[in-house]
Every structure is written in structure tokens, then in C-alpha cells.
Amino acid sequence: MIITQTPFRISFVGGGTDLEAYYKTNYGAVVSTAINKSIYITINKRFDDTIRLSYSKTEIVDHVDDLQHDIAKACLKMTGVERGVEITSIADVPAGTGLGSSSSFTVGLLNALYTYIGEQKSAQELAELACRVEIDILKHPIGKQDQFAAAYGGMNYFRFNSDGSVEREKIQITDVMKREMNRKLMMFYTGIKRSADGILKKQSQDTASKLDILNYMRDQAGTLKTILNQEGFNDKFAEILHQGWQKKKSITNGISNGNIDEIYQQALEAGASGGKILGAGGGGFLLLYCDEAKQPAVRNAVGLRELDFRIAERGSRVVYFA
């Protein structure tokens, strides 16, 4: 049996510039971090030649082509594992909440499958293979940031070049900075689950008319990287989150709505300094920067379920092999 653990991520700035429709015009950039919420993939040899796949539903099929789960089917075919296996997935957080869960699933499954056939892949290779599955093979209208964040872990600046290549620059945060981030960053679940595909597809279609906004968001990634590297974690972080969220909302309909705007405004009035909806928008988790003294008031104001999380250093890894 093999078990992989792959982290979810939170993206601070630059989200949307990792879409091909944008980065092929120049380059895109994102600053994001892995968090201590993960998806676990198990794979085990089955007694017979059938495939059993268990996620939110369970499939038992005679051949890989009969699977309904498109990502699992593509990963199995890519690795040549087409019969006689049982695969399960267990996640700390539900899908469709803006934490990159689909790509974490893809990276974690590929890591497990390649380990199963005796091949070891680097983080860069896992991320590139996951992009090939989701974007090239399955034609999902998504970007590349989630796959790389899940594979590498830690806090990073990712640059998405016009030729499709991706460069990673690790942001070296001190233990003091990490403790400050863990204390001051809050995350609340809006209660809205959604598929990012529709929003991202519309965003890609609107890219040409929104280049000035996307350029601003891309440049924010470089600014935040410099601040974190030179000054550390401070109030400028909150300002950048807020400014980026205001810009992102104007890209296309569906990224925000009246309910989300009201919750965010309530958080600001209660003492939060800045924040954003994570992922493509439309629901999922609200990330806030807030001094500890004001956090009780913010919790009371938003009235939503809070997710306790921490910055995580490790990317996708095999945690059990027997």
C-alpha cells in the first residue's frame, strides 16, 4: 500500500495571471503558500483485475476507460496502471472551496501512481505532469499555479512564462514571520461550494479587455515577494490583499456577489485590515489579515465557520509505503 499526502494552497496575489490566455501575452506571476490541510491518496493492489476508485462516490469497473472520474482516468492511463488497483482519496477540506483541491488531487494521485510503478518524480515533474493532465488532456479552463503549489509546498513566487514554462522562487520566511502569519491570517468558510471552471473560462475570454487589471495583479506578486524578502510580514501585506481583491472583482461577473461583499465589509468594519476570497471567486473561503486583539470582534461580525490553519513547508510526499 502507498499513501501520499499533498497540501492545499492559499494564493495571496496574482491569481488569474497563471491562465494561458494571459501569460502568453507576456508573463504571469503568483505568490502563494501551502497550508497544513491536505488530501491523502491511497493505492493498493487489488485481488482481481478490476479498478475500485473511492472519492465522494465509489466506482468499481473492469477497465480504466469505464471510469467516470476524468482526472483519475487520465492519470491511470498516463502511468499505464489500467487494472487491478484500489484507490481512495480523503481530504481535510471539501472540493470547490478555493484551495486548489482538484490540482492537489491530481498531483497526489500521480505521485502515488508513479511510486506504485517504481518511478520517482521531482516536484517540478509532478507539477508539469499534473498540468498536462488537467489542461492539455482534459482541457479544463484552469491555470498552472495550483499544481506547482501542491507539488512544491512552502511559500513561493511562481512565474509563468509566455512559452508555457514555470519558474519557482522560494520565499524564505523566518520562524518569526511564520508565527506572525499563523496568528494574523484568518480563514472563514462562506458556505458556498462552486466549480471554478465557469468563472475561469469567462475570465480567459475577457482577458484581452482586462489586461491593465491583470498586469496590476501580476505586478503585485513581484511587490509582495520583495516586501516579504526584505521587510518581512507587516501591514503592507493586508493592503496588498485588499487592493488585489478590489481589482480582481472587476475582471468578470461571478468572482464576487452582494453576499460576499457584505461579509467582507463587515469584517473590515470589525477590525480586519484586508483580505480576499480564495481561488477563482464566487464562494469558498474568505482570507483575512487581522491583528489578534480584533479577531474576536471579526469572528462575531462575520458569523461564519472558521478554519484553523498553518503555513506548511512540505509539498506532495509519500507518507506510507509497504
C-alpha positions in Angstrom: 0.0 0.0 0.0 1.1 3.5 -0.8 -0.3 6.7 0.8 0.6 10.2 -0.4 -0.1 13.5 1.4 -0.5 16.6 -0.8 -1.2 20.1 0.6 -3.8 22.6 -0.4 -2.8 26.1 -1.0 -3.8 29.7 -0.5 -2.9 32.2 -3.2 -2.2 35.7 -2.0 -1.8 37.7 -5.2 -1.6 37.2 -8.9 -4.3 34.6 -9.3 -5.7 34.6 -12.8 -2.4 35.6 -14.4 -1.5 31.9 -14.5 -4.0 31.3 -17.2 -2.6 30.8 -20.7 -4.8 33.5 -22.2 -2.9 36.0 -20.0 0.7 34.7 -19.6 1.1 34.0 -23.4 0.9 37.8 -23.8 3.9 38.4 -21.6 4.2 36.5 -18.3 2.2 35.8 -15.2 3.2 35.7 -11.6 1.7 34.5 -8.3 2.7 34.4 -4.6 1.1 31.5 -2.7 1.7 29.2 0.1 0.9 25.6 1.0 -1.1 25.1 4.2 -1.5 22.2 6.7 -4.7 21.0 5.1 -4.2 18.1 2.7 -5.6 15.4 0.5 -4.5 11.8 1.1 -4.4 9.3 -1.7 -4.0 5.6 -1.1 -3.3 3.0 -3.7 -3.2 -0.8 -3.2 -3.0 -3.8 -5.4 -6.4 -5.4 -5.8 -7.1 -9.2 -5.6 -8.7 -9.2 -9.1 -8.2 -7.1 -12.2 -10.9 -4.6 -11.5 -10.4 -1.0 -10.6 -12.0 0.4 -7.4 -12.0 4.2 -7.1 -13.4 5.8 -4.0 -13.8 9.6 -3.6 -17.2 11.3 -3.0 -18.7 8.3 -4.7 -17.3 4.8 -5.4 -16.7 3.2 -8.8 -15.8 -0.4 -9.5 -15.0 -1.0 -13.2 -13.4 -3.7 -15.3 -11.4 -1.3 -17.4 -9.9 2.2 -16.9 -12.0 3.6 -19.8 -15.1 2.9 -17.9 -14.2 5.3 -15.1 -16.3 8.4 -14.8 -13.8 10.4 -12.8 -11.9 12.2 -15.6 -8.7 13.1 -13.7 -8.3 9.6 -12.2 -8.9 8.0 -15.6 -6.3 10.3 -17.3 -3.7 9.7 -14.5 -4.1 5.9 -14.7 -3.7 5.9 -18.4 -0.7 8.2 -18.3 1.1 5.9 -15.9 0.0 2.7 -17.5 -1.8 1.4 -14.4 -5.0 0.2 -16.0 -6.2 -2.7 -13.9 -6.1 -4.4 -10.5 -5.8 -1.4 -8.2 -7.8 0.2 -5.5 -7.6 4.0 -5.0 -9.1 6.1 -2.3 -9.0 9.8 -1.5 -9.6 11.6 1.8 -9.4 15.4 2.1 -9.3 17.7 5.1 -11.4 20.3 3.3 -14.2 19.8 0.7 -13.6 20.5 -3.0 -14.9 23.6 -4.7 -13.7 25.9 -1.9 -10.9 27.8 -3.5 -7.9 25.9 -2.0 -6.8 24.2 -5.2 -8.2 20.8 -4.3 -8.6 19.4 -7.8 -4.9 20.0 -8.6 -3.8 18.7 -5.2 -5.8 15.5 -6.0 -4.0 15.3 -9.4 -0.5 15.8 -8.0 -1.1 13.4 -5.1 -2.6 10.7 -7.4 0.3 11.0 -9.9 2.8 10.8 -7.0 1.1 7.6 -5.7 0.8 6.0 -9.1 4.4 6.7 -10.2 5.6 5.4 -6.8 3.4 2.3 -7.4 5.2 1.6 -10.7 8.7 2.2 -9.2 9.4 5.7 -10.6 10.3 8.7 -8.6 9.3 12.1 -9.9 10.6 15.5 -8.7 8.2 18.3 -7.6 8.8 20.1 -10.9 7.9 16.9 -12.9 4.8 16.2 -10.8 3.5 19.7 -11.4 4.2 19.6 -15.1 2.6 16.2 -15.5 -0.5 17.4 -13.5 -0.8 20.4 -15.8 -0.6 18.1 -18.8 -3.4 16.0 -17.4 -5.7 18.9 -16.4 -5.0 21.5 -19.1 -3.7 19.6 -22.1 -5.5 16.3 -22.0 -8.8 17.2 -20.2 -9.0 20.8 -21.4 -10.0 22.2 -18.1 -10.0 26.0 -18.3 -7.7 26.4 -15.4 -4.2 27.9 -14.7 -1.0 26.4 -13.5 -0.4 27.8 -10.1 -2.3 25.1 -8.1 -0.3 22.2 -9.5 3.1 23.8 -8.6 2.0 25.0 -5.2 0.8 21.4 -4.3 3.9 19.8 -5.7 6.5 22.1 -4.1 4.9 23.2 -0.8 6.1 26.1 1.2 5.7 29.8 0.2 6.7 30.6 -3.3 6.8 33.2 -6.1 5.9 31.4 -9.4 6.5 33.0 -12.8 4.5 31.7 -15.7 6.4 32.4 -18.9 4.9 33.0 -22.3 6.4 29.8 -23.7 4.5 27.8 -21.0 7.4 27.1 -18.7 7.2 27.8 -15.0 9.9 29.1 -12.7 9.8 28.9 -8.9 11.5 31.2 -6.4 11.1 30.0 -2.8 10.3 32.8 -0.4 12.4 32.3 2.7 10.3 33.2 5.6 11.7 33.1 9.1 10.1 31.2 12.0 9.1 34.6 13.5 7.4 35.6 10.2 5.7 32.2 10.0 4.3 32.6 13.6 3.1 36.1 12.8 1.3 34.9 9.7 -0.2 31.9 11.5 -1.5 34.4 14.2 -2.8 37.2 12.0 -4.3 35.4 9.0 -7.8 34.1 9.4 -9.9 32.0 7.1 -13.7 31.7 7.1 -15.9 29.4 5.0 -18.7 31.3 3.2 -20.7 28.1 2.9 -20.7 28.3 -0.9 -19.2 25.5 -2.9 -18.7 26.1 -6.6 -16.8 24.9 -9.7 -14.1 27.3 -10.7 -14.2 26.2 -14.3 -17.1 28.6 -15.4 -15.5 31.6 -13.8 -12.1 30.9 -15.2 -13.4 30.2 -18.7 -15.2 33.6 -18.6 -12.0 35.3 -17.3 -9.9 33.8 -20.1 -12.4 35.1 -22.6 -12.3 38.6 -21.1 -8.5 38.7 -20.7 -7.8 40.9 -23.7 -10.1 43.6 -22.4 -8.8 43.4 -18.8 -5.0 43.5 -19.4 -4.5 46.6 -17.4 -6.1 45.0 -14.3 -4.3 41.7 -14.8 -1.0 43.5 -15.3 -1.5 45.2 -11.9 -2.3 41.9 -10.2 0.7 40.3 -11.8 3.0 43.1 -10.6 1.6 42.8 -7.1 3.2 39.4 -6.9 6.6 40.9 -7.5 5.9 43.6 -5.0 4.8 41.2 -2.3 7.8 38.9 -2.9 10.1 41.9 -2.4 8.3 43.0 0.8 8.4 39.5 2.3 12.1 39.0 1.4 13.3 42.5 2.5 10.8 43.7 5.2 9.1 40.6 6.4 5.4 40.2 7.2 3.8 43.5 8.0 0.7 45.7 7.5 1.6 46.2 3.8 0.5 42.6 3.3 -3.0 43.5 4.3 -3.1 46.5 2.0 -1.9 44.4 -1.0 -4.5 41.7 -0.3 -7.2 44.4 -0.2 -6.1 46.2 -3.4 -5.7 42.9 -5.3 -9.2 41.8 -4.3 -10.8 45.1 -5.4 -9.1 44.7 -8.8 -9.9 41.0 -9.2 -13.7 41.6 -8.6 -13.8 43.8 -11.6 -12.4 41.2 -14.1 -15.7 39.4 -14.7 -19.1 38.7 -13.1 -19.3 35.8 -10.7 -16.0 36.5 -8.9 -17.9 38.2 -6.1 -21.6 38.9 -5.2 -23.6 41.0 -2.8 -23.4 38.5 0.0 -19.6 38.1 -0.2 -19.2 41.9 -0.4 -21.3 42.4 2.7 -19.4 39.8 4.7 -16.1 41.3 3.7 -17.3 44.8 4.6 -18.5 43.6 8.0 -15.0 42.0 8.6 -13.3 45.3 7.7 -15.6 47.4 10.0 -15.0 44.9 12.8 -11.2 45.3 12.6 -9.8 43.3 9.7 -7.2 45.2 7.7 -7.6 43.4 4.3 -8.5 40.2 2.7 -9.8 38.3 -0.4 -11.9 35.4 -1.5 -9.5 32.5 -2.3 -9.4 30.7 -5.6 -11.4 31.8 -8.6 -14.1 33.5 -6.5 -17.8 33.1 -6.2 -17.6 31.4 -2.8 -15.3 29.1 -0.9 -13.0 30.6 1.8 -12.5 34.2 2.8 -8.9 35.0 3.9 -8.4 38.0 6.2 -5.5 39.8 7.8 -6.4 40.9 11.3 -4.5 41.8 14.5 -5.1 39.4 17.3 -6.8 41.9 19.6 -9.5 42.5 17.0 -10.1 38.9 15.9 -12.9 38.1 18.4 -14.9 41.1 17.0 -14.3 39.9 13.4 -15.4 36.4 14.3 -18.6 37.7 15.8 -19.2 40.1 12.9 -18.9 37.6 10.0 -20.6 34.7 11.9 -19.0 32.0 9.7 -17.2 28.8 10.4 -13.5 29.5 10.8 -10.8 27.1 9.6 -7.7 26.9 11.8 -4.7 26.6 9.5 -0.9 26.9 9.4 1.7 27.6 6.8 3.1 24.3 5.6 6.6 23.7 4.2 6.2 20.2 2.6 4.8 19.6 -0.8 3.4 16.3 -2.1 5.1 13.3 -0.5 4.8 9.6 0.2 4.0 9.1 3.8 3.4 5.4 3.8 4.9 2.6 1.7 4.5 -1.1 2.4 
